Amino acid sequence: MEFNNILFELEDNIATITFNRPKVLNAMNMETALELANAIAACKENEKIKVIILTGAGDKAFVAGADINEFRNKKPSEIMKFTEAGHSALRIMETMGKPTIAAVNGYALGGGVEISMACDVRFASETARFGQPEILLGLIPGWGGTQRLARLIGIGRAKEFIISGEQIPAQRAYEMGLVNRIFPAEQLMNEARKFAQKLAGLPSFAIKMAQYAINYGYDLPLDNANSLEIQCMSQCFSTQDLEEGVAAFLEKRKPHFIGK
């Protein structure tokens, strides 16, 4: 696929989506949001793709928020289209049943941190910085920041993060639970790919069921969430990968999963 504002690469069942507007720190505009949505939809439909990595071009930014120049003097109805496009793309990414890794290589501000939060796992370089600075412009987050952030780091910290508009370094993001792992900048993509390769070799249906149980059980009462887990776990017994995993365990050998 060819895009104007992102790079799309596929190698060894791993798709890499790179936000490619380095002159504006990979800031988001409507065209980029629609390209992201199309790339994610393609990843969902392509059975060869097992894992998706998202990162930013250059060494300064993952995504440094929205392209403010594009949104000056816009009407509420026009901005709503942009926010709806972002929400749609991120929700598809979050629920498509394939693991996603955000390799945050610099500034992740506004929509950038919101994109990372919709991923399953967030790796960051030591130089990365995170923030929801919308309040400093008289706005609030518009791509799920008011919702996903509280679920990840707790409502108290999320409120402080959002209403202050302050930026935090990668180490603080790690301590808060916003980031899973931190690496030196030169190691970030190698580590992200290494982890992606590991996930690509695991039983894909079981990963999908785990994601489903977590995503849709989180807000349910515990009894209902446990019932959902039972259903998802039971479905795994319909796969050849389950048979292979059990056989390999009993035969004390490495399993060979085929994704079926």
Phi and psi in degrees as GROMACS dihedral restraints (atoms count N, CA, C in turn):
[ dihedral_restraints ]
;  ai    aj    ak    al  type     phi  dphi    fc
    3     4     5     6     1  -117.1    20    10
    4     5     6     7     1   135.9    20    10
    6     7     8     9     1  -134.2    20    10
    7     8     9    10     1   164.2    20    10
    9    10    11    12     1   -89.1    20    10
   10    11    12    13     1   -33.5    20    10
   12    13    14    15     1  -119.7    20    10
   13    14    15    16     1    -2.7    20    10
   15    16    17    18     1  -134.2    20    10
   16    17    18    19     1   156.6    20    10
   18    19    20    21     1  -107.2    20    10
   19    20    21    22     1   137.9    20    10
   21    22    23    24     1  -124.9    20    10
   22    23    24    25     1   119.0    20    10
   24    25    26    27     1  -126.3    20    10
   25    26    27    28     1   143.5    20    10
   27    28    29    30     1  -129.9    20    10
   28    29    30    31     1   121.5    20    10
   30    31    32    33     1  -148.3    20    10
   31    32    33    34     1   126.3    20    10
   33    34    35    36     1    54.1    20    10
   34    35    36    37     1    47.7    20    10
   36    37    38    39     1    68.8    20    10
   37    38    39    40     1    10.5    20    10
   39    40    41    42     1  -117.6    20    10
   40    41    42    43     1   122.8    20    10
   42    43    44    45     1   -96.3    20    10
   43    44    45    46     1   136.2    20    10
   45    46    47    48     1  -117.6    20    10
   46    47    48    49     1   121.7    20    10
   48    49    50    51     1  -106.2    20    10
   49    50    51    52     1   118.6    20    10
   51    52    53    54     1  -115.0    20    10
   52    53    54    55     1   120.2    20    10
   54    55    56    57     1   -70.8    20    10
   55    56    57    58     1   122.6    20    10
   57    58    59    60     1  -123.8    20    10
   58    59    60    61     1    64.4    20    10
   60    61    62    63     1  -132.8    20    10
   61    62    63    64     1    58.6    20    10
   63    64    65    66     1   -60.8    20    10
   64    65    66    67     1   -26.9    20    10
   66    67    68    69     1   -65.0    20    10
   67    68    69    70     1   -24.0    20    10
   69    70    71    72     1  -118.0    20    10
   70    71    72    73     1    29.8    20    10
   72    73    74    75     1    56.3    20    10
   73    74    75    76     1    36.3    20    10
   75    76    77    78     1    60.1    20    10
   76    77    78    79     1    30.3    20    10
   78    79    80    81     1   -61.0    20    10
   79    80    81    82     1   149.4    20    10
   81    82    83    84     1   -87.3    20    10
   82    83    84    85     1   130.5    20    10
   84    85    86    87     1  -123.9    20    10
   85    86    87    88     1  -179.9    20    10
   87    88    89    90     1   -61.8    20    10
   88    89    90    91     1   -41.6    20    10
   90    91    92    93     1   -61.5    20    10
   91    92    93    94     1   -42.3    20    10
   93    94    95    96     1   -66.0    20    10
   94    95    96    97     1   -39.7    20    10
   96    97    98    99     1   -61.1    20    10
   97    98    99   100     1   -41.6    20    10
   99   100   101   102     1   -70.1    20    10
  100   101   102   103     1   -36.4    20    10
  102   103   104   105     1   -65.7    20    10
  103   104   105   106     1   -39.6    20    10
  105   106   107   108     1   -60.6    20    10
  106   107   108   109     1   -44.9    20    10
  108   109   110   111     1   -59.7    20    10
  109   110   111   112     1   -42.3    20    10
  111   112   113   114     1   -67.4    20    10
  112   113   114   115     1   -39.7    20    10
  114   115   116   117     1   -66.1    20    10
  115   116   117   118     1   -42.2    20    10
  117   118   119   120     1   -65.1    20    10
  118   119   120   121     1   -42.1    20    10
  120   121   122   123     1   -61.3    20    10
  121   122   123   124     1   -39.3    20    10
  123   124   125   126     1   -65.4    20    10
  124   125   126   127     1   -39.3    20    10
  126   127   128   129     1   -64.1    20    10
  127   128   129   130     1   -39.0    20    10
  129   130   131   132     1   -63.5    20    10
  130   131   132   133     1   -39.8    20    10
  132   133   134   135     1   -83.7    20    10
  133   134   135   136     1   -22.1    20    10
  135   136   137   138     1   -84.7    20    10
  136   137   138   139     1   110.7    20    10
  138   139   140   141     1   -67.7    20    10
  139   140   141   142     1   -20.6    20    10
  141   142   143   144     1   -70.6    20    10
  142   143   144   145     1   -25.5    20    10
  144   145   146   147     1   -84.5    20    10
  145   146   147   148     1   121.0    20    10
  147   148   149   150     1  -104.1    20    10
  148   149   150   151     1   -31.8    20    10
  150   151   152   153     1  -142.0    20    10
  151   152   153   154     1   148.2    20    10
  153   154   155   156     1  -124.7    20    10
  154   155   156   157     1   131.8    20    10
  156   157   158   159     1  -110.2    20    10
  157   158   159   160     1   134.5    20    10
  159   160   161   162     1  -116.9    20    10
  160   161   162   163     1   134.3    20    10
  162   163   164   165     1  -152.4    20    10
  163   164   165   166     1   179.5    20    10
  165   166   167   168     1  -115.9    20    10
  166   167   168   169     1   150.8    20    10
  168   169   170   171     1   -73.5    20    10
  169   170   171   172     1   146.9    20    10
  171   172   173   174     1    81.6    20    10
  172   173   174   175     1  -173.0    20    10
  174   175   176   177     1  -116.8    20    10
  175   176   177   178     1    13.9    20    10
  177   178   179   180     1  -107.3    20    10
  178   179   180   181     1   -30.6    20    10
  180   181   182   183     1  -147.2    20    10
  181   182   183   184     1   143.0    20    10
  183   184   185   186     1   -79.2    20    10
  184   185   186   187     1   -73.4    20    10
  186   187   188   189     1  -147.2    20    10
  187   188   189   190     1   119.0    20    10
  189   190   191   192     1   -93.1    20    10
  190   191   192   193     1    48.4    20    10
  192   193   194   195     1    84.9    20    10
  193   194   195   196     1  -162.0    20    10
  195   196   197   198     1   -83.8    20    10
  196   197   198   199     1   153.8    20    10
  198   199   200   201     1   -78.7    20    10
  199   200   201   202     1    95.6    20    10
  201   202   203   204     1   -60.3    20    10
  202   203   204   205     1   -34.8    20    10
  204   205   206   207     1   -58.3    20    10
  205   206   207   208     1   -33.5    20    10
  207   208   209   210     1   -74.9    20    10
  208   209   210   211     1   -22.0    20    10
  210   211   212   213     1  -105.0    20    10
  211   212   213   214     1     5.8    20    10
  213   214   215   216     1   -66.2    20    10
  214   215   216   217     1   139.0    20    10
  216   217   218   219     1    62.5    20    10
  217   218   219   220     1    22.5    20    10
  219   220   221   222     1   -81.6    20    10
  220   221   222   223     1   150.2    20    10
  222   223   224   225     1   -82.5    20    10
  223   224   225   226     1   155.2    20    10
  225   226   227   228     1   -53.6    20    10
  226   227   228   229     1   -37.4    20    10
  228   229   230   231     1   -66.1    20    10
  229   230   231   232     1   -33.8    20    10
  231   232   233   234     1   -72.4    20    10
  232   233   234   235     1   -40.9    20    10
  234   235   236   237     1   -67.1    20    10
  235   236   237   238     1   -33.6    20    10
  237   238   239   240     1   -61.9    20    10
  238   239   240   241     1   -36.8    20    10
  240   241   242   243     1   -62.3    20    10
  241   242   243   244     1   -40.0    20    10
  243   244   245   246     1   -66.5    20    10
  244   245   246   247     1   -45.8    20    10
  246   247   248   249     1   -67.8    20    10
  247   248   249   250     1   -37.2    20    10
  249   250   251   252     1   -66.1    20    10
  250   251   252   253     1   -37.6    20    10
  252   253   254   255     1   -63.7    20    10
  253   254   255   256     1   -42.1    20    10
  255   256   257   258     1   -65.7    20    10
  256   257   258   259     1   -46.4    20    10
  258   259   260   261     1   -59.1    20    10
  259   260   261   262     1   -43.4    20    10
  261   262   263   264     1   -62.7    20    10
  262   263   264   265     1   -47.2    20    10
  264   265   266   267     1   -62.1    20    10
  265   266   267   268     1   -44.0    20    10
  267   268   269   270     1   -71.0    20    10
  268   269   270   271     1   -34.0    20    10
  270   271   272   273     1   -70.0    20    10
  271   272   273   274     1   -38.4    20    10
  273   274   275   276     1   -61.5    20    10
  274   275   276   277     1   -45.1    20    10
  276   277   278   279     1   -60.9    20    10
  277   278   279   280     1   -40.8    20    10
  279   280   281   282     1   -70.0    20    10
  280   281   282   283     1   -29.3    20    10
  282   283   284   285     1  -117.7    20    10
  283   284   285   286     1     9.2    20    10
  285   286   287   288     1   -78.2    20    10
  286   287   288   289     1    -6.8    20    10
  288   289   290   291     1    85.7    20    10
  289   290   291   292     1    11.2    20    10
  291   292   293   294     1  -123.5    20    10
  292   293   294   295     1   134.8    20    10
  294   295   296   297     1   -67.0    20    10
  295   296   297   298     1   141.5    20    10
  297   298   299   300     1  -123.4    20    10
  298   299   300   301     1   140.4    20    10
  300   301   302   303     1  -124.6    20    10
  301   302   303   304     1   123.9    20    10
  303   304   305   306     1   -91.4    20    10
  304   305   306   307     1   119.4    20    10
  306   307   308   309     1  -101.6    20    10
  307   308   309   310     1    92.0    20    10
  309   310   311   312     1   -85.5    20    10
  310   311   312   313     1   106.3    20    10
  312   313   314   315     1  -101.7    20    10
  313   314   315   316     1     9.7    20    10
  315   316   317   318     1   178.1    20    10
  316   317   318   319     1  -137.8    20    10
  318   319   320   321     1   -64.6    20    10
  319   320   321   322     1   127.0    20    10
  321   322   323   324     1  -123.4    20    10
  322   323   324   325     1    91.9    20    10
  324   325   326   327     1  -119.2    20    10
  325   326   327   328     1   146.3    20    10
  327   328   329   330     1    54.8    20    10
  328   329   330   331     1  -119.6    20    10
  330   331   332   333     1   -59.7    20    10
  331   332   333   334     1   -23.7    20    10
  333   334   335   336     1   -66.5    20    10
  334   335   336   337     1   -48.5    20    10
  336   337   338   339     1   -68.4    20    10
  337   338   339   340     1   -30.2    20    10
  339   340   341   342     1   -68.0    20    10
  340   341   342   343     1   -39.0    20    10
  342   343   344   345     1   -62.2    20    10
  343   344   345   346     1   -44.6    20    10
  345   346   347   348     1   -62.9    20    10
  346   347   348   349     1   -36.5    20    10
  348   349   350   351     1   -69.7    20    10
  349   350   351   352     1   -23.4    20    10
  351   352   353   354     1   -80.1    20    10
  352   353   354   355     1    -9.8    20    10
  354   355   356   357     1   -81.1    20    10
  355   356   357   358     1   158.8    20    10
  357   358   359   360     1   -71.4    20    10
  358   359   360   361     1   -37.9    20    10
  360   361   362   363     1  -135.2    20    10
  361   362   363   364     1   141.4    20    10
  363   364   365   366     1  -121.3    20    10
  364   365   366   367     1   113.9    20    10
  366   367   368   369     1  -102.9    20    10
  367   368   369   370     1   143.6    20    10
  369   370   371   372     1  -134.5    20    10
  370   371   372   373     1   149.6    20    10
  372   373   374   375     1   -78.1    20    10
  373   374   375   376     1   160.4    20    10
  375   376   377   378     1   -62.9    20    10
  376   377   378   379     1   -21.2    20    10
  378   379   380   381     1   -95.4    20    10
  379   380   381   382     1     0.8    20    10
  381   382   383   384     1   -67.3    20    10
  382   383   384   385     1   151.0    20    10
  384   385   386   387     1  -136.1    20    10
  385   386   387   388     1   143.9    20    10
  387   388   389   390     1  -123.6    20    10
  388   389   390   391     1   145.8    20    10
  390   391   392   393     1  -173.5    20    10
  391   392   393   394     1   153.0    20    10
  393   394   395   396     1  -116.5    20    10
  394   395   396   397     1    82.5    20    10
  396   397   398   399     1   -86.2    20    10
  397   398   399   400     1    10.5    20    10
  399   400   401   402     1   -56.1    20    10
  400   401   402   403     1   -34.3    20    10
  402   403   404   405     1   -60.5    20    10
  403   404   405   406     1   -27.6    20    10
  405   406   407   408     1   -72.2    20    10
  406   407   408   409     1   -12.5    20    10
  408   409   410   411     1  -106.6    20    10
  409   410   411   412     1     4.0    20    10
  411   412   413   414     1    83.7    20    10
  412   413   414   415     1    23.2    20    10
  414   415   416   417     1  -123.0    20    10
  415   416   417   418     1   179.1    20    10
  417   418   419   420     1  -127.2    20    10
  418   419   420   421     1   163.6    20    10
  420   421   422   423     1   -55.5    20    10
  421   422   423   424     1   144.8    20    10
  423   424   425   426     1  -125.5    20    10
  424   425   426   427     1    -0.4    20    10
  426   427   428   429     1  -117.8    20    10
  427   428   429   430     1    36.6    20    10
  429   430   431   432     1    99.5    20    10
  430   431   432   433     1     4.8    20    10
  432   433   434   435     1   -63.2    20    10
  433   434   435   436     1   -37.8    20    10
  435   436   437   438     1   -70.4    20    10
  436   437   438   439     1   -15.4    20    10
  438   439   440   441     1  -105.8    20    10
  439   440   441   442     1   -53.2    20    10
  441   442   443   444     1   -69.8    20    10
  442   443   444   445     1   -34.8    20    10
  444   445   446   447     1   -62.8    20    10
  445   446   447   448     1   -44.0    20    10
  447   448   449   450     1   -63.7    20    10
  448   449   450   451     1   -34.6    20    10
  450   451   452   453     1   -71.0    20    10
  451   452   453   454     1   -29.4    20    10
  453   454   455   456     1   -84.6    20    10
  454   455   456   457     1   -42.4    20    10
  456   457   458   459     1  -120.2    20    10
  457   458   459   460     1     0.7    20    10
  459   460   461   462     1    97.9    20    10
  460   461   462   463     1   150.1    20    10
  462   463   464   465     1   -67.5    20    10
  463   464   465   466     1   -36.6    20    10
  465   466   467   468     1   -65.1    20    10
  466   467   468   469     1   -48.4    20    10
  468   469   470   471     1   -66.3    20    10
  469   470   471   472     1   -37.1    20    10
  471   472   473   474     1   -63.0    20    10
  472   473   474   475     1   -42.0    20    10
  474   475   476   477     1   -62.9    20    10
  475   476   477   478     1   -44.3    20    10
  477   478   479   480     1   -60.0    20    10
  478   479   480   481     1   -44.9    20    10
  480   481   482   483     1   -60.4    20    10
  481   482   483   484     1   -44.3    20    10
  483   484   485   486     1   -81.6    20    10
  484   485   486   487     1   -44.8    20    10
  486   487   488   489     1   -78.7    20    10
  487   488   489   490     1   -15.1    20    10
  489   490   491   492     1   -91.0    20    10
  490   491   492   493     1   -28.3    20    10
  492   493   494   495     1    71.3    20    10
  493   494   495   496     1    11.8    20    10
  495   496   497   498     1   -76.5    20    10
  496   497   498   499     1   153.2    20    10
  498   499   500   501     1   -96.4    20    10
  499   500   501   502     1   148.7    20    10
  501   502   503   504     1  -128.4    20    10
  502   503   504   505     1   148.8    20    10
  504   505   506   507     1   -76.0    20    10
  505   506   507   508     1   169.0    20    10
  507   508   509   510     1   -58.3    20    10
  508   509   510   511     1   -40.4    20    10
  510   511   512   513     1   -62.2    20    10
  511   512   513   514     1   -42.6    20    10
  513   514   515   516     1   -66.0    20    10
  514   515   516   517     1   -39.2    20    10
  516   517   518   519     1   -61.8    20    10
  517   518   519   520     1   -37.6    20    10
  519   520   521   522     1   -65.8    20    10
  520   521   522   523     1   -44.9    20    10
  522   523   524   525     1   -62.9    20    10
  523   524   525   526     1   -31.4    20    10
  525   526   527   528     1   -81.7    20    10
  526   527   528   529     1   -14.0    20    10
  528   529   530   531     1    93.3    20    10
  529   530   531   532     1     8.2    20    10
  531   532   533   534     1   -79.2    20    10
  532   533   534   535     1   -26.8    20    10
  534   535   536   537     1  -119.9    20    10
  535   536   537   538     1   139.8    20    10
  537   538   539   540     1   -81.7    20    10
  538   539   540   541     1   -44.1    20    10
  540   541   542   543     1  -147.3    20    10
  541   542   543   544     1   153.2    20    10
  543   544   545   546     1  -122.6    20    10
  544   545   546   547     1   139.7    20    10
  546   547   548   549     1  -136.6    20    10
  547   548   549   550     1   155.2    20    10
  549   550   551   552     1   -55.2    20    10
  550   551   552   553     1   145.8    20    10
  552   553   554   555     1   -53.0    20    10
  553   554   555   556     1   -40.5    20    10
  555   556   557   558     1   -71.9    20    10
  556   557   558   559     1   -13.1    20    10
  558   559   560   561     1  -102.7    20    10
  559   560   561   562     1    -9.9    20    10
  561   562   563   564     1   -55.8    20    10
  562   563   564   565     1   -55.3    20    10
  564   565   566   567     1   -67.4    20    10
  565   566   567   568     1   -36.6    20    10
  567   568   569   570     1   -61.6    20    10
  568   569   570   571     1   -42.2    20    10
  570   571   572   573     1   -68.0    20    10
  571   572   573   574     1   -38.7    20    10
  573   574   575   576     1   -63.9    20    10
  574   575   576   577     1   -43.1    20    10
  576   577   578   579     1   -67.8    20    10
  577   578   579   580     1   -38.8    20    10
  579   580   581   582     1   -59.9    20    10
  580   581   582   583     1   -44.6    20    10
  582   583   584   585     1   -67.9    20    10
  583   584   585   586     1   -39.0    20    10
  585   586   587   588     1   -62.3    20    10
  586   587   588   589     1   -41.5    20    10
  588   589   590   591     1   -62.7    20    10
  589   590   591   592     1   -38.4    20    10
  591   592   593   594     1   -61.9    20    10
  592   593   594   595     1   -46.7    20    10
  594   595   596   597     1   -65.7    20    10
  595   596   597   598     1   -37.2    20    10
  597   598   599   600     1   -63.5    20    10
  598   599   600   601     1   -24.6    20    10
  600   601   602   603     1   -89.7    20    10
  601   602   603   604     1    -0.5    20    10
  603   604   605   606     1   -94.1    20    10
  604   605   606   607     1   163.6    20    10
  606   607   608   609     1   -65.1    20    10
  607   608   609   610     1   114.1    20    10
  609   610   611   612     1   -66.9    20    10
  610   611   612   613     1   -33.9    20    10
  612   613   614   615     1   -69.0    20    10
  613   614   615   616     1   -38.1    20    10
  615   616   617   618     1   -64.9    20    10
  616   617   618   619     1   -39.2    20    10
  618   619   620   621     1   -61.7    20    10
  619   620   621   622     1   -43.7    20    10
  621   622   623   624     1   -60.6    20    10
  622   623   624   625     1   -43.2    20    10
  624   625   626   627     1   -67.0    20    10
  625   626   627   628     1   -38.1    20    10
  627   628   629   630     1   -63.2    20    10
  628   629   630   631     1   -45.5    20    10
  630   631   632   633     1   -60.9    20    10
  631   632   633   634     1   -43.1    20    10
  633   634   635   636     1   -62.5    20    10
  634   635   636   637     1   -46.0    20    10
  636   637   638   639     1   -62.4    20    10
  637   638   639   640     1   -41.0    20    10
  639   640   641   642     1   -70.1    20    10
  640   641   642   643     1   -49.1    20    10
  642   643   644   645     1   -62.0    20    10
  643   644   645   646     1   -44.7    20    10
  645   646   647   648     1   -96.7    20    10
  646   647   648   649     1   -11.7    20    10
  648   649   650   651     1   -92.7    20    10
  649   650   651   652     1   -16.4    20    10
  651   652   653   654     1   -56.8    20    10
  652   653   654   655     1   -42.5    20    10
  654   655   656   657     1   -96.8    20    10
  655   656   657   658     1     3.0    20    10
  657   658   659   660     1   -84.2    20    10
  658   659   660   661     1   156.0    20    10
  660   661   662   663     1   -57.3    20    10
  661   662   663   664     1   149.9    20    10
  663   664   665   666     1   -56.2    20    10
  664   665   666   667     1   -42.6    20    10
  666   667   668   669     1   -61.7    20    10
  667   668   669   670     1   -41.7    20    10
  669   670   671   672     1   -67.6    20    10
  670   671   672   673     1   -39.6    20    10
  672   673   674   675     1   -65.4    20    10
  673   674   675   676     1   -39.4    20    10
  675   676   677   678     1   -65.8    20    10
  676   677   678   679     1   -36.5    20    10
  678   679   680   681     1   -63.0    20    10
  679   680   681   682     1   -39.9    20    10
  681   682   683   684     1   -63.0    20    10
  682   683   684   685     1   -42.0    20    10
  684   685   686   687     1   -60.9    20    10
  685   686   687   688     1   -42.4    20    10
  687   688   689   690     1   -58.7    20    10
  688   689   690   691     1   -44.5    20    10
  690   691   692   693     1   -64.3    20    10
  691   692   693   694     1   -43.7    20    10
  693   694   695   696     1   -67.3    20    10
  694   695   696   697     1   -42.0    20    10
  696   697   698   699     1   -64.7    20    10
  697   698   699   700     1   -40.9    20    10
  699   700   701   702     1   -63.0    20    10
  700   701   702   703     1   -35.7    20    10
  702   703   704   705     1   -62.6    20    10
  703   704   705   706     1   -27.4    20    10
  705   706   707   708     1   -62.4    20    10
  706   707   708   709     1   -23.2    20    10
  708   709   710   711     1   -76.0    20    10
  709   710   711   712     1     1.4    20    10
  711   712   713   714     1   -94.3    20    10
  712   713   714   715     1     1.7    20    10
  714   715   716   717     1  -106.2    20    10
  715   716   717   718     1   152.7    20    10
  717   718   719   720     1   -68.6    20    10
  718   719   720   721     1   -29.7    20    10
  720   721   722   723     1   -64.3    20    10
  721   722   723   724     1   -34.7    20    10
  723   724   725   726     1   -64.2    20    10
  724   725   726   727     1   -45.0    20    10
  726   727   728   729     1   -61.0    20    10
  727   728   729   730     1   -41.6    20    10
  729   730   731   732     1   -67.1    20    10
  730   731   732   733     1   -41.3    20    10
  732   733   734   735     1   -63.5    20    10
  733   734   735   736     1   -42.7    20    10
  735   736   737   738     1   -67.1    20    10
  736   737   738   739     1   -44.4    20    10
  738   739   740   741     1   -62.2    20    10
  739   740   741   742     1   -43.0    20    10
  741   742   743   744     1   -64.4    20    10
  742   743   744   745     1   -37.8    20    10
  744   745   746   747     1   -64.1    20    10
  745   746   747   748     1   -45.9    20    10
  747   748   749   750     1   -70.0    20    10
  748   749   750   751     1   -31.7    20    10
  750   751   752   753     1   -90.5    20    10
  751   752   753   754     1     2.0    20    10
  753   754   755   756     1    56.0    20    10
  754   755   756   757     1    49.9    20    10
  756   757   758   759     1  -135.0    20    10
  757   758   759   760     1   169.3    20    10
  759   760   761   762     1   -77.2    20    10
  760   761   762   763     1   131.2    20    10
  762   763   764   765     1   -74.4    20    10
  763   764   765   766     1   155.0    20    10
  765   766   767   768     1  -121.4    20    10
  766   767   768   769     1    99.8    20    10
  768   769   770   771     1   -88.3    20    10
  769   770   771   772     1   145.1    20    10
  771   772   773   774     1  -117.8    20    10
  772   773   774   775     1    -0.1    20    10
  774   775   776   777     1    78.6    20    10
  775   776   777   778     1    23.3    20    10
